[in-house]
Amino acid sequence: MNKLYNFNPGPSKLPEEIIHRIIKAINYYTPINSSILEITHRSKEFGEILENIEKNLYLLFNIPDEYKLLLMQGGATFQNALIPYNIPLEKKIGCLVNGHWGKKTFGDYKKVFRNVEKFEYSFDSLDSIYEHEYSKFNYLHVTSNETIDGIQIRNLSKIKNSNLIVDMSSDIGSYKFSFENISYIYAGAQKNLGIPGVTVSIIKKDFIVENDNPAYLNLSELTQNNSLLNTPSTFSIFVLNLVLEWMNEMGGLDYFENKSIHQSNLIYEFLDSYKENFLVLDKSEFRSRSNITFNFRNLELNKKFIEYSKELGIEGINGHRSVGGVRVSLYNSITDDMVSFLINNIEKFLVQVK
């Protein structure tokens, strides 16, 4: 059997050392003299895990004191309901749409705010997002990385709105950013921070207002209960804790940003050197470093290449069903050896199909 080279877009590969730590804790987690699967969320030991997560998140992202942290269930899709239901209806909301997930968020927001405005950009028009003035909006939603479309907006502080709501589900932890114009960040853990089941939210305190929402749609209640309003996803939170510790041990955002730049450059430079074979987004700061999408110019080769790759143990590189093609996801756990193996075999495949 071939070694598995897991490039899945999510849930994604976990670092091998994290998997070993997980296996050990499932068998026996010393602090509770039992399996981590049996830990209760009301225990002192679980409280220590939550404290460690908070410490490592603040360290990793250099989070200012005026922000609160929340760990929730429901993924980014749940946030599309939670967030608008916690914004007073008289506020003006804008949605910057640069791909599939931003469009989905706009559709959900519109069910709450009938007059929410959409600003839709294609890859070719993204430069103008920094020119547009969004100051009339109390909040502007942005999806920082569109996994399906291969589009990424990293320079969030250049967007002309002082209260951004950012879906960072697929690129959190892969580059440094400023909090100067950010009110709310959310990210499902299953790309860079762990496994499905927990969503990390970083919320400016002045975003949180009193309301009469049901408990799990009420940010005020959720924050007052410090992620323990109800039984949380204890195992997912445990894995999040391990991954955050690992990220800080590896060198924090400096390390992972340099790694992201290096690995994505290797693949883009290869694809650009074979332009006669590939259709790939033009060079731009908006090329995603997290999800590299491309097509063979001979579209019949897309399926053949994916089948060829599976035989070698390369998994998860088929493009989203809505667009097809090839998608390579370079999350934090992807190694340089994996990237080299992929590039070498794309080259070998091109020789075979000449």
N, C-alpha and C positions, 0 to 999 in steps of 0.2 A: 504494500500500500504506500502511495506517495505521501510525503509530508504535506500537511495542510498549510496553504498560504491564504489566510483569511482576510480578504479586502471588503468584506460585507459593509454596506452603508449603515447598518444598525439593526439590531444589536451588533456591536462590533467586537473585534478581537480584544481580549484582555492580555495584559503582560503575563508571561509564564510565571514569574515569581509571585504575582498576585493570585493566580490560580492555585499555586502550591500553598500559599497562606490560607486561602479559602478552604481547601481540602482539609488542612490540619485543623482549622477552627470548626468545621462541620463534625469532624471526628471527636474533637475535644477542645473546648475553649476554656482555658485555665481559669479566667476570672469567675466563671460560674460553675466550674466543675461539671460541665455538661457540653452538649453540642450548641454552637451558636444559633442553630435553628430553634432552640428552646428558650432563648432569652426573652424576658418580658420587658416591654417598653417602659414599665413603671419602676424598673430596678435601678439601683445605684450604678451598676455596671453599664447599662444602656445609656444612662445620663452622662457617663464619662465618655462614651463614644460620641454623643452629640456635642459635648464640649470640645472634644478633639477635632471634630469636623469644623466647628466654628473657628477654632484657632487656626487650622490649616487653610480654610477658605480666606480668612482675613489676611493671612501671611502670603498666600499664593497670588491673590488679586489686589493686594494693597487697598482693601476696602475702607473708605472713610467711615468715621464713627457715626455719621448720620444715616446709616443704612442698617436694616434688619435682615436677618437670614431666615428663610423658611424652607423646610423640606416637606414636599407634598406628594400626593399620588395623582394619577390621571394624565401625566405627560403634558406636552405642550398643547395638545388639543383641549384639555381641561382649562388651561390658562386663557383660551379664547372666550370662555364663559366667565371665569373668575374675574379677570381684569376689568372688562367693561361694566360688570355689575358692581364694581367698587369705584366707579367714576361717576360723579353726579351728572345727571342727564343734561344739565345746561352747559356742560363743558363741550368744547369743540375738539373733535378727534380726527386725525388724518392717518391714512395708511399708505406707506410707501411700499409699492408692490413691485418686486423684481423677480418673481418666479412663482412656482406652484404653491408654496406654503404661505407666502404673503397674501396670495389671492384667497386662500382658504380662510386666513385670519380676517381679511376684509369682509368676506361673506358672513362670518359669525358676528363680527362687530356690528354689521349693518342690521342685524336682528334686534340689537339693543339700542343703537344710535341710528335712527332713521336718516339723519343728515350727515353721517360719517363720509368723508371725502377720500377718494382713492387717487393716488398718483402712480401711474404704471410706467415702468421703464423696461426697455429691452436692453440687452447687453450693449448694443451700439449707442444707446442714448444715456447710459449711466453717468457719464461725465457731468451731465447737467443737474444731477441731484445736489451737487455742492453749490450750484448757482441759484437754485430755487430757494425762495424765502418761505419758510413754514411757520413763521412766528405767530400767525393768527391762531394757530392750534394750541390748545392747552397741553395736548399730548400727541406725539407722532409715533406710530408703530413701525418698526423696521425688522425684517428678518435678515440677520447679518450674513448668513450663508445659506444659499438655496441648493440643497443637495441634489435635486433632480436636474437643475439647469446649469450647475457648475459656475454660479455667480456668487461673489463674496464682497461685502462692504466692510472693510476693516477700520477705515478712518471715520469713525462715528462722530468724533468731535467736530468734523467739518460740516456736518449736516446742520442747517440753520433752524434748529428748534432746541429749546432749553430743557425739554422734558421728554426724552426718548423712552419708549417701551421697546425692549429688544429681545427678540427670540434668538438666543444664542445656542440652541440645542445641538447644533452640529459642529460648532467651532470654538466653543468655550474652552479655555485652557490651552489654546494653540497660538496665541499672540497677546501682546500687552495692549491695553486700551485705557483711556481716561474716563473717569466717572463724571467729568465736569457738566455734561448735559444729559445724564442718564437718571431716570426716575425708577426704572424697573427692568431687571434682567431675569429671564427664566431659561432653564435648560434641562431637558430630560437627560438623565445620567448615561444613557446607553450608547453614547458615541465616544466621548473622551473621559467620562468620570465614573464609569462602572457598568451596571446592568439595568434593565428596565425595572420600573417600580417606584422610583423616586425622582422627583423634579426639584432642582435647586432654584430658589428664587432669592434675588438680592434686591431689596425694596427700600427706596428712600422713605424715611419716616413720615415726611409730610404728604406722601401719597396715600397713607393709611387714614381713612376717615370712618367715623362711626356711621353705621347704617343698620337696617332691619333685615338684612339678608339672612337666609338660612345659614346655619353654622359653617358649613364647608364652602360657602360662597361669601364668607365674611372675613375679610383680611384682618379686621380689628380683633375678632375672636381668635383667628388662627395665630396671629403674632402674640397675643396675650398668653396663649397656651404653649408657645415655643415648640411648635411642630408636634405637639402631643394632644391635640384636640380629640383625636380618636386614635385607634391602634394604627401606627404607621407601618410601612413596609420594612420591618426590622432587618431582614437579611440584606435587602438592597442598600439600606443605610450603612450596614456593616461593611459592605463591599466599597461603597463610596468613601468611607473612612480610610480603608486600605489604599485606594487609588490616590486620594489626596496626599496621604503620607508619602507614597511612592513618588508623586510628582514633585513634592518639595525636596525629597531626597535626591532626585535626579538633577535638580538645579532650577526648579520653578519655571516661570514663563519665559525667561531668557533661554533656557535650554530647549523648551518645546517650540518656541517661535523659530529659533535657528534651525532646528530639526525639520520643521514644517517647510521652511523656505528651501532648505537643501533638497529634501526629497521631492517636493513639487517641481523645483527647477530641473532636476534630473529628468523627470518624465516629460515636462513641457519642452525642454531642449531636444529630447529625442524625437518627440512628435513633430516639432517644428523643422527638424532636419530631414523629415520624410514627408514634406507637404504634399508631394505627389500621391501619397497613399492615404492621408488622413484629412478629415475635416475636424478642425479644433478651433475653439474660440480664439480670436486674435489676441496678440499680446496686449495686456492691459493690467492695471492694478486691480481690476475686478475679476480677473481669472481666479477661480477658487483654488486655494491651496489644499482644502480639505476634501473636495470631490472633483476629480478631473474627469470631464466628460468629453468623449470624442466618437467619431464614426469613421469607418473605413469608407473611402470614396466609392469603392465597389461595395455597395451595401450588403451584398450576399456574403461578404467575408466577415461581417460582424458575428453572425451566428456560428460560422465555422471557427472563428477565433475563440469564442467563448467555449465551444465544445472541446477544442484543442487544449485550452487552458485547464479545463476541468480534469482532463486526463493527466495533467501534470500536478494536480493538487491546488491549482489557483481557483479560489472560490469567491463568489460575490461580486464579480465585475460586470455582470449584465446591467445595462442601463434600465432605468425605471420603465415599467410597462407602458407609460404614457408617451415616452419619447424614443425608447429603444436605444440602440448603440451600445457603447461601452462606458462604464463608470468605474473609476478607481478611487476608493476612499482611503485617504491617508490620515487616519486618526492617530492619536498620540502613541498607541501601542505598536504601530507599524514600524518594523525595523529596516535599517538600510539594506540588509541582506535580502529581505522580501522585495524591496524596490528594485534591486539589481537583478534578482531572479526574474521578475516580471519583464523588465526592459529587455533582458537577454532573450527571453522567449518570444516577445513581440518581434524582435529582429529575426529570430530563427523562423518564425511563422511567415514573415514576409519573403524570406528566401524560398520556402517551400511552395508558396502560391504564385511565384513569378511565372 
